[in-house]
């Protein structure tokens, strides 16, 4: 199981409630402009954890706005068939929609500010898991 985090602010439009209502996440960029992000989206598997996040560049603290379990993934072939259209989404069962802050000790803060990233910092992952599953 991996943990991925994605943003939900599309040019000033907050998509959080739409993603929660529709049990999904999608990228706000056209495929032709962000092929690398769509490749990363296609690498997310059923059973992975997914967070909606707000992570300003350079901050050691960022906000988790929702956490869920991936229930439907994409294949790279499917993404190629969409051409330049958006609306390639992954399915997510949202487990926690209460916002909370996570402290990352300054590691990989440039990655967290991007549209989509995989989280590798075990301390950050543990903070999220402990909060969602009330382990502490």
N, C-alpha and C positions, 0 to 999 in steps of 0.2 A: 504494500500500500504506500502510495506517495501522497504528498500534500502540495496542492497547487493554489495559487492566489491570483485573483483577477480583479481589475478595476471596473467600475460601473459608471464613471462620469464620461459621457460622450459629448464633447464640446459644450460643457455646461449643463447638459441634460442628465439628471440622476435617473439611472435605469434600475436601481436596487429593487424597488417594489415590483417592477415588471418581471425581473428575473425570479423573484420569490413567488409571485403569483403564478408564473408559467413554469416553475420548477426547472429552470434552465440557466445557462450562461452562454453568452456569445460575445464576439469581439466586434468593436465598433469601427473597425477599419475594413476597407475593401481588400479582398484577397490579393489583388495585384499590387497593393501598396504594403502588405504585411504578410507575405508568404511565410516568413519565419514564425510568426505568431500562430498562423494556422497549422503549421507543422507541429508546433508545441501543443496546440489544442488537440490535434489528432493523436498525440502520444498519451493523453490522459485516458486512463482505463476505468471500466466499471469497478467500483469498490474503492477508488481513490477518494481522499478527502479534498474538498474544494472550499475556499474562503473568498468571500467578497471583501475587498480591502481598500483602504485609503492610506497611501504611503507617500507623503511628500519627500522629495529628494533630500538626502543627507540627514534625515531624522533618525534617531536611534529607537524611537517609538513610533508604531503605526497602529492604525485602527482596523480591527476586524469587525465587519458589519453583518456577516452571516456565515455560517459554516454548514456544509452539507456533504452528503455522500453521492458520488457520481453513479447514476443509474443507467445512463445511456451514453456511449462514446461515439466518436466519429472514426472513419477510416481515412487514410490519406487519399485513397482512390475516390471516395465520396467528395472530399473537398475539391479535388481536381475537377470533378464533374460540375461543380457549382460555377466555375469560371470566375468572373469578377463579382458575383452577387454575394451579399452578406447573408445573414440568417442561417449560417452553419452553427448550430448550437449543440451543446451537450446537455443531457438531462441530469438534474440534481434534485435529490430529496433533501430539503433544508431541515437540519436538525436543531439549529439554534439561530435565531434572528436577532438576539440581543447583542448590542455593540459592546466591545471591550477593547482595551489597549494591550499591545504586546510590546515588550522591550527586547531589542535584538543586539544590544551591546555594540552597535555600529558595524556589524558584519554584513557585507553584501547589500548595503543600503541603496546602492545605485541600481541593483537588480530589482529590488522591491518596488521601486518607483515606476517600473514599466507596466504596460497593460496587463501582462500575464507572466507569471514566473513559477518555477518549481521551488519550493522551500527546502533547503538542505540543513539549516541550522537546527540541531537537535534540541537546543534550549527553546527556540521559538516554537518548534513542533510540539514539544511537551507542554508549553504554556497553553497552546490552543487545545490540545487533547484534554488536558486537565480541566480547562474551563468548560468545554462542551460536554464532556462525560462526567464532570463533577468528581474527579478523582482525588482532588485535594480539598 
